[in-house]
Amino acid sequence: MNYQDEEIKRMHFSGTINKHRPLNEVLQFLEKTTDIHFEISGKNITVSKIKKG
């Protein structure tokens, strides 16, 4: 996993998600509820913060 910003590494999330959901669905849910964006390329995930403004 690659983080575009060190601040992202310190973020914590909590909630309940069915463990049988595909990873892309879980990441989409997180994108809708946070200001974080996930990009999947093969087995690599890049995590970046969405810039507002």
VENTAQUI-V681179 format. One record per backbone hydrogen bond with DSSP energy under -0.5 kcal/mol. CO is the residue of the C=O (numbers start at 0). NH is the residue of the N-H. E is the energy in kcal/mol with one decimal. If there is no record, write none. Layout:
# VENTAQUI-V681179
co->[CO | CO]
nh->[NH | NH]
e->[E | E]
This chain:
# VENTAQUI-V681179
co->[1 | 4 | 4 | 5 | 5 | 6 | 7 | 17 | 21 | 21 | 22 | 23 | 24 | 25 | 26 | 27 | 28 | 29 | 34 | 36 | 38 | 40 | 43 | 44 | 45 | 45 | 46 | 47]
nh->[46 | 7 | 8 | 8 | 9 | 9 | 10 | 20 | 24 | 25 | 26 | 27 | 28 | 29 | 30 | 31 | 32 | 33 | 49 | 47 | 45 | 43 | 40 | 1 | 38 | 47 | 3 | 36]
e->[-3.3 | -1.0 | -0.7 | -0.6 | -0.6 | -0.9 | -1.5 | -1.8 | -0.8 | -1.7 | -2.7 | -2.0 | -2.1 | -2.2 | -2.2 | -1.9 | -1.1 | -0.9 | -3.2 | -2.6 | -2.7 | -1.9 | -3.0 | -2.9 | -2.2 | -0.5 | -2.8 | -3.5]
